[in-house]
Amino acid sequence: MEKAKKVAVYLRVSTQDQSTDMQRDELLQFVENRRWTVFQVYCDKATGTNGNRADLKQLMQDARLRRFDVVCVWKLDRFFRSLKDLLVTISEFQALGIEFVALRDQIDLTTPVGRLTLQVLGCLGEFEASLIKARVVAGLAQAKKRGVRLGRPQVVDVSRVQKLKEEGNSLSQIAKILNVSKTAVHNTLKKSKLQIVEKTEAEVPLLPGQKASDL
């Protein structure tokens, strides 16, 4: 006779005032119907995006010690934060020889159909990743066409910009000489003028309503 599988049952709700009773009842009934035994019920009250869930961490530690054979959850979103998280975690379970069941989503990796479903999810994960990569590449290309310089903000020598401007060079000429963008030159000059105004206001007492530019 085959040895009964030990099951880790995981429950989660988002807030403290919500109940896990329905999840618990359905999962325990499922385990009983399969003639498995419950190793432990893990329960968290936290949002799905919260990666710092105490009982989930404990479940993963117990999984790595191979203390159970199957993980049962009510729905996928009770356990995983994203499709990527699902695929990574399921891969780890497979490496540990642990099976997985999401009851309401009808995903049962103890069956051939369930394992096929996982392969489909894996393909969707790769498709999602390729779409994101394509969008990023397209976005960068469009930014370059608009003249947007990518990367860290350019560092411009304020004194050199001021000197070149005093010599009568245009913003475009200064940008070409310093090998920076015209926007960077404009912002540098604007910032230097603001600093001069602030310094003047600090050093010279102004009359009510008077501005440093009026001096």
Summary of the structure (lengths in Angstrom):
residues: 215
radius of gyration: 30.9
end to end distance: 98.1
largest distance: 98.1
contacts: 534
relative contact order: 0.08
helix: 54%
strand: 13%
